[in-house]
Amino acid sequence: MRARLLDQPIQRMENAMTDAELDTVYTRLCKTMTQVGEANAPMFLARFALLAIEKIGDADASLKLIEAAGEGASE
């Protein structure tokens, strides 16, 4: 079972990924971050975030995701 980042998960979209697909995508994200290197990881993540926000196409949903990602990030 994958770890939950939130007490209440964000509502999934109709075309949500399976757990296996999510694992594949997350693994690729981690491997790509390793390839770009620690110094370039923040820029890579910023670019990825902008591309994802554009693809999501919903400001409200994007803002909720940003808030959720920020919860507990400074602990």
C-alpha positions in Angstrom: 0.0 0.0 0.0 1.4 3.4 -1.0 2.0 6.0 1.7 -0.5 8.8 2.0 0.9 12.3 2.1 -2.4 13.7 3.4 -4.9 12.7 6.0 -7.6 13.0 3.4 -6.4 12.2 -0.1 -7.3 14.7 -2.9 -10.2 13.5 -5.1 -8.9 11.5 -8.0 -9.9 12.2 -11.5 -12.0 9.8 -13.6 -8.9 8.7 -15.6 -6.8 8.2 -12.5 -3.7 6.1 -12.7 -3.5 2.6 -11.1 -1.2 2.2 -8.2 1.2 0.3 -10.5 1.2 3.2 -13.0 1.7 5.7 -10.2 4.7 3.7 -9.0 6.1 3.7 -12.6 5.7 7.4 -13.0 7.1 8.2 -9.5 10.1 5.9 -10.2 10.8 7.7 -13.5 10.6 11.1 -11.7 13.1 9.9 -9.1 15.5 8.5 -11.8 15.3 11.7 -13.8 16.1 13.8 -10.8 19.1 11.6 -10.2 20.2 12.0 -13.8 19.9 15.8 -13.7 21.8 15.9 -10.5 21.2 17.5 -7.1 22.2 21.0 -8.3 19.7 20.9 -11.1 16.9 19.2 -9.2 15.1 22.4 -8.1 15.0 23.7 -11.6 13.8 20.4 -12.9 11.0 20.2 -10.3 10.0 23.8 -11.1 9.7 23.0 -14.8 7.8 19.8 -14.1 5.4 21.7 -11.8 4.7 24.3 -14.5 4.2 21.6 -17.1 1.9 19.7 -14.8 -0.1 22.8 -13.8 -0.6 23.6 -17.5 -1.7 20.1 -18.2 -4.1 20.0 -15.2 -5.7 23.2 -16.7 -7.6 24.0 -13.5 -6.4 26.8 -11.3 -8.5 25.7 -8.2 -7.3 22.1 -8.4 -3.7 23.3 -8.9 -3.8 25.6 -5.9 -5.2 22.8 -3.7 -2.4 20.5 -4.9 0.2 23.2 -4.0 -1.3 23.7 -0.6 -1.4 19.9 0.0 2.2 19.5 -1.1 3.3 22.3 1.2 1.7 20.8 4.3 4.4 19.3 6.4 7.2 20.2 4.0 9.0 22.3 6.5 8.9 19.8 9.3 
